[in-house]
Amino acid sequence: MYIYQYINMSKKVLVVEDEIELLDFYDKMLTAEDYTVYRSETGKKAIDIFDKEDPKIIIMDIKLPDISGIEVTRYIKEKSSDAIIIAVSAYGEKLKEAVNAGAYTLVQKPFLQKELISLIKDLTQSSETIKDEAIDVSFTKKRVPSSLTRVAFDAVITNMGEGSLRILLKKTNLDRYIGNLPPHDDSPSITVDEYIILIQTIFDIFGQKGAKAILYICGKEGFKNSLKHNPALFGVAGVALKFMSNEKKKKFILEKVLKKLEEIFGNVHILEEDQSYFYIKLPECPYCKGQKSDSPICYTPIGFYEEVIKWATGKSEKVEQIQCIAMGHENCVFKISK
Ligand SMILES: [Zn+2]
């Protein structure tokens, strides 16, 4: 389903940008790299140029003076499904709309010039750098089940576009998964260390806001997808909770799931409780390792625990992270009502 396209022949780039200085900057930068650059300050002119020149790479500012870059994106994708559109915007929400309209990847202003040029080069290069390395399963390090890695990759595609996943995989040396997503099963995939680097790189590339959207979904889908494809993974297959109180249900299922997570990721999960709440305590946390923040940022386990609770009780409720190692606390701690 996710096929990556490469353009070897066309070096035509259409740049749609209403800020003249920025347009000049793209023009200079791309011309220096031997690209043929077509410039447009408006959506209408962009469509005219596109119809005439058929460029395969388009840098598209979302906010234009006449018609929106999202509409132009839609137009181009309808006429030429293999066109690669890089949506550029200062507005996070609009970027999501651009992905839905068919943008291949997103760049948020302000961006680094070097990043953008390497992105364009990467998209126009042939695929010779892609190796099909066999996974060494004899490796002693813990490996994350494929289904959990897959939901992380899918969450990036859904929120940020296929091109963003490609960039992420290149940056994290996980090229072997480009165009070759891991299956929805518990076969071994990336190592826990690679998983940690993946999360760190998601923060680096997409910022805290972008990372939040991706990682929260990743946690939710991590549990939901496992139930669908591999219910044995978290030990909840065939579990009957019918005659228990909600509090008992929660405790029973949390104990099971936390034990499994401990086996998968190799870090201690402590379940504590007081009169009103359960607390999940992680003295070592793969989700915020190496990060510094003013607020809690372990979005994956929040999404994950919320789905676990919903599955056990049939009701949606929020899980709150009350301490985070990234904030300087000793543990990451999550609070769940009884
Ligand atoms: Zn954490």
Residues whose N, C-alpha, C, O or C-beta is under 5 A from the ligand:
A	BS01	ZN	C285 Y287 C288 C298 I325 C332
